[in-house]
Amino acid sequence: KRARLFLAKDVLTTRFTLAGGELTIAGGSDVSDGTSTIAATVTGEPEMSWVLDASYAANAVSAISRSSVWIGLNGHNQTVVFRPEKTATQTHVVMPMTKGAN
């Protein structure tokens, strides 16, 4: 949730990059851009990157009241699932944007 700044209304896309046990979230707009890197517990593929519509990602993260968020995905260009924890029934699904997205 620390990266909400990069999910703001004027940000069109947000890139998530998972590498080396860290999740980097980057976003930009006509006015500014920035990144935030946070520690991540990873199960499965240790490195990958995906782009989401910033407003959809913001809606999913904002709906979760916990301080941490479980993110599940099966690979590039697959749906991304946001939950308060892996076993939670509260589920938010976001489709990724194509690699050509800005």
Secondary structure, 3 states (H helix, E strand, C coil): CHHHHHHCCCCCEEEEEEECCEEEEEEECCCCEEEEEEECCCCCCCCEEEEEEHHHHHHHHHCCCCCCCEEEECCCCCCEEEECCCCCCCCEEECECCCCCC
